[in-house]
Amino acid sequence: MTRLMTWWLLVVFALSPLGGSPALAQTTKKEKPAKSDAKSEAKKAEPVDINSASADELESVKGIGAATAKKIIEGRPYTGKDELVSRKIISSSQYDKITDQIVARPSSAATPPAAKAPASGTEAKKPVPTAAAKAPAKGMVWVNLDSKVFHREGDRWYGKTKNGKFMTEADALKEGYREAKQ
């Protein structure tokens, strides 16, 4: 009788939830891959481009909130995602947590923002000429608008300063410019 009871206990135990029946083991195995699939899908998700993503897309990255997303957008463009730390937009520990979820791709959106319009009453600076500018007429002087100095033809800085224009010598003196010391 003890053998029969032992056998019966083994059968009951095998069919109980604690015993781990084959059917129960199969359902458990099916559930685990489903959970790991969800994790792998999250890992396989496309990284968010910090140069072109909207605020909502940036906030979808775990560890980036609304304020950080705004800072990231204002700091564009980025040549690399590590610039978020070097520009002190996020901390290095926060960067370590999100580094695999973000990317900085070069794009047309990654062009530097246009210079802000100058305040009223001030003049915008002109771009630096690559070569000496040509005078529109012979005998004109090159006036450096920043230093209030003018240069004659043949001077080292004639037509080459960052912010300047050509004028007649009489007009330059009349407007208060002085001749450069040579």
FENFENHU-V138933 format. One record per residue. OMEGA is omega in whole degrees, -180 to 180 (* if undefined). Layout:
omega = {OMEGA;OMEGA}
//
This chain:
omega = {180;177;179;179;179;179;-180;178;178;179;-179;-179;-180;-179;-180;178;179;-175;178;178;180;180;179;180;180;179;179;179;179;-179;-178;178;179;179;-179;176;179;179;-179;176;179;179;-178;-180;-179;178;-179;180;-176;178;-176;-176;175;180;180;179;178;180;178;176;-180;-179;177;178;-177;-178;180;178;179;179;180;-179;-180;-177;-178;4;179;175;177;-177;179;177;178;179;-177;177;178;175;175;178;-180;178;177;178;179;-179;-174;-172;180;-178;-177;177;176;-180;175;180;178;177;-178;176;-178;179;-180;-180;180;178;-179;178;-178;180;177;-180;176;179;180;179;180;178;-179;177;-180;179;-180;179;180;178;-179;177;179;178;177;-177;173;-175;179;-175;180;-179;174;-178;178;178;-178;176;-178;-174;-178;178;-173;-177;-174;-173;-177;178;178;177;170;-179;180;179;-180;179;-180;-179;175;177;178;-179;178;178;-180;*}
//
